[in-house]
Amino acid sequence: MKNLVIIFFILPMIGVAQVNMQALDKKDITLEERYELMKETSQTYNDYKVIKREVLNGVLKISLDSIASLELKLAEANGAISAYDQKVKEADLARDQAYAQRAEMEYDATHMMVMGISFNKSFFASLMGIIIAILLVFLGLVSGRLKMVYSTLKEKLENLEIITKEFEEYKRKALDKQMKLSRELQDERNRLAEMRS
């Protein structure tokens, strides 16, 4: 009878141990599924579950292997994230450099340096237009003033010429008169000298 009791107790334990070992041997099931399989295949004593140490050690080993695998995947993912972050930083830097170059090109396209001072091209064109207009007005005023001075000078030269001619004529007449008076005086002196002699 003892043999019978041993057979009844040992055979189910061997079957349970085989099922528990199957839970350890299956590679494609998740950790939660292993736990549920271990719970189902373990023996029950009152309200307690009796699990063999080999099965618990196997589950622990599988759990630690899973955790190590997940940590390795996490490290690889973090490495990939770091690489992507580096690529993103490089792309941001390249974008910022491109924006800076674009801004510089736009600035160069809209501005110009004159005597070390930066001017907006439209402002510079307007300023040059105003300066040229002022110079043209000034040139027109100077030209008008020169014409007035020229006409005044011409008029004065004509008046001077007229006065010079009149003066020359007056001088000639005065010289003629003086010569005539000199002759008359000489004639009178000669007559006086004749009368005295």
C-alpha positions as CSV (number, residue, x, y, z in Angstrom):
1,M,0.0,0.0,0.0
2,K,2.9,2.2,0.7
3,N,4.0,1.7,-2.9
4,L,0.6,2.6,-4.1
5,V,0.7,5.9,-2.0
6,I,4.2,6.6,-3.3
7,I,3.1,6.0,-6.9
8,F,0.0,8.2,-6.5
9,F,2.1,11.0,-4.9
10,I,5.3,10.7,-7.0
11,L,3.6,10.3,-10.4
12,P,1.6,13.5,-10.2
13,M,4.7,15.3,-9.0
14,I,6.8,14.0,-11.9
15,G,4.0,15.1,-14.3
16,V,3.8,18.5,-12.6
17,A,7.6,18.8,-12.7
18,Q,7.6,17.9,-16.4
19,V,4.9,20.6,-17.1
20,N,6.8,23.1,-15.0
21,M,10.0,22.3,-16.9
22,Q,8.0,22.8,-20.2
23,A,7.2,26.3,-18.9
24,L,10.9,26.9,-18.6
25,D,11.8,25.3,-22.0
26,K,9.3,27.3,-24.1
27,K,11.2,30.2,-25.6
28,D,8.5,32.0,-27.5
29,I,6.1,32.8,-24.6
30,T,6.2,36.0,-22.6
31,L,7.2,36.4,-19.0
32,E,3.5,36.8,-17.9
33,E,2.5,33.7,-19.8
34,R,5.4,31.8,-18.0
35,Y,4.1,33.0,-14.7
36,E,0.6,31.9,-15.4
37,L,1.8,28.5,-16.7
38,M,3.9,28.1,-13.5
39,K,0.9,29.0,-11.4
40,E,-1.4,26.6,-13.2
41,T,1.0,23.7,-13.1
42,S,2.1,24.1,-9.5
43,Q,0.7,22.0,-6.7
44,T,-1.8,23.4,-4.2
45,Y,-1.5,22.8,-0.5
46,N,-4.4,24.3,1.3
47,D,-4.5,27.8,-0.1
48,Y,-0.8,27.8,-1.0
49,K,0.9,27.0,-4.2
50,V,3.9,24.7,-4.0
51,I,6.5,25.4,-6.7
52,K,9.8,23.5,-7.0
53,R,13.0,25.4,-6.5
54,E,14.3,24.4,-9.9
55,V,11.3,26.0,-11.5
56,L,11.6,29.2,-9.4
57,N,15.3,29.3,-10.2
58,G,14.6,28.8,-13.9
59,V,11.9,31.5,-13.8
60,L,14.3,33.8,-12.0
61,K,17.0,33.1,-14.6
62,I,14.5,33.6,-17.5
63,S,13.3,36.9,-15.8
64,L,16.9,38.1,-15.3
65,D,17.7,37.2,-18.9
66,S,14.6,39.0,-20.1
67,I,15.5,42.0,-18.0
68,A,19.1,41.9,-19.4
69,S,17.7,41.6,-22.9
70,L,15.4,44.5,-22.3
71,E,18.2,46.6,-20.8
72,L,20.4,45.8,-23.8
73,K,17.6,46.8,-26.1
74,L,17.0,49.9,-24.0
75,A,20.8,50.7,-24.2
76,E,20.7,50.2,-28.0
77,A,17.6,52.4,-28.3
78,N,19.2,55.1,-26.1
79,G,22.3,54.9,-28.4
80,A,20.1,55.2,-31.4
81,I,18.2,58.1,-29.8
82,S,21.6,59.8,-29.0
83,A,22.6,59.3,-32.6
84,Y,19.3,60.8,-33.8
85,D,19.7,63.6,-31.4
86,Q,23.2,64.3,-32.7
87,K,21.8,64.2,-36.3
88,V,19.0,66.5,-35.3
89,K,21.5,68.9,-33.7
90,E,23.7,68.8,-36.8
91,A,20.6,69.4,-39.0
92,D,19.6,72.3,-36.7
93,L,23.1,73.7,-36.9
94,A,23.1,73.3,-40.7
95,R,19.6,74.9,-40.9
96,D,20.7,77.8,-38.6
97,Q,23.8,78.3,-40.8
98,A,21.6,78.2,-43.9
99,Y,19.3,80.8,-42.4
100,A,22.3,83.0,-41.4
101,Q,23.7,82.7,-44.9
102,R,20.2,83.5,-46.4
103,A,19.8,86.5,-44.1
104,E,23.3,87.7,-45.0
105,M,22.6,87.3,-48.7
106,E,19.3,89.2,-48.3
107,Y,21.1,91.9,-46.4
108,D,23.8,92.1,-49.1
109,A,21.1,92.2,-51.8
110,T,19.2,95.1,-50.1
111,H,22.2,97.1,-48.7
112,M,25.4,98.6,-49.9
113,M,28.5,100.1,-48.3
114,V,29.5,103.6,-49.1
115,M,32.5,105.1,-47.3
116,G,32.2,102.4,-44.6
117,I,28.5,103.2,-44.0
118,S,25.8,100.6,-44.7
119,F,22.8,102.0,-46.6
120,N,19.6,100.4,-47.7
121,K,19.7,100.4,-51.5
122,S,16.3,102.1,-51.9
123,F,17.2,104.7,-49.3
124,F,20.5,105.3,-51.0
125,A,18.9,105.6,-54.4
126,S,16.3,108.1,-53.0
127,L,19.1,110.0,-51.3
128,M,21.1,110.2,-54.5
129,G,18.0,111.3,-56.4
130,I,17.4,114.0,-53.9
131,I,21.1,115.1,-53.9
132,I,21.1,115.1,-57.8
133,A,17.9,117.1,-57.8
134,I,19.3,119.6,-55.4
135,L,22.5,119.9,-57.4
136,L,20.5,120.4,-60.6
137,V,18.4,123.1,-58.9
138,F,21.6,124.7,-57.6
139,L,23.2,124.4,-61.1
140,G,20.1,126.0,-62.6
141,L,20.3,128.9,-60.0
142,V,24.0,129.3,-60.6
143,S,23.4,129.2,-64.4
144,G,20.6,131.8,-64.1
145,R,22.8,134.0,-61.9
146,L,25.7,133.7,-64.4
147,K,23.4,134.7,-67.2
148,M,22.3,137.7,-65.2
149,V,25.8,138.6,-64.4
150,Y,26.8,138.0,-68.0
151,S,24.0,140.2,-69.3
152,T,24.8,142.9,-66.7
153,L,28.5,142.7,-67.6
154,K,27.7,142.9,-71.3
155,E,25.5,145.9,-70.7
156,K,28.3,147.5,-68.6
157,L,30.8,146.7,-71.4
158,E,28.6,148.3,-74.0
159,N,28.1,151.3,-71.7
160,L,31.8,151.5,-71.2
161,E,32.4,151.3,-74.9
162,I,29.9,154.1,-75.5
163,I,31.4,156.2,-72.7
164,T,34.9,155.5,-74.1
165,K,33.9,156.6,-77.5
166,E,32.2,159.7,-76.1
167,F,35.3,160.4,-74.0
168,E,37.6,159.8,-77.0
169,E,35.4,162.2,-79.1
170,Y,35.4,164.7,-76.2
171,K,39.1,164.4,-75.9
172,R,39.6,164.9,-79.6
173,K,37.2,167.9,-79.6
174,A,39.0,169.3,-76.5
175,L,42.4,168.8,-78.2
176,D,41.1,170.4,-81.3
177,K,39.7,173.3,-79.3
178,Q,43.0,173.5,-77.4
179,M,44.9,173.6,-80.6
180,K,42.6,176.1,-82.0
181,L,42.9,178.3,-78.9
182,S,46.7,177.7,-79.0
183,R,46.8,179.0,-82.5
184,E,44.6,181.9,-81.7
185,L,46.8,182.7,-78.7
186,Q,49.9,182.4,-80.8
187,D,48.3,184.6,-83.5
188,E,47.5,187.1,-80.8
189,R,51.0,187.0,-79.4
190,N,52.4,187.4,-82.8
191,R,50.1,190.4,-83.5
192,L,51.0,191.9,-80.1
193,A,54.7,191.3,-80.9
194,E,54.2,193.0,-84.3
195,M,52.4,195.9,-82.6
196,R,55.1,196.4,-80.2
197,S,57.8,196.3,-82.7
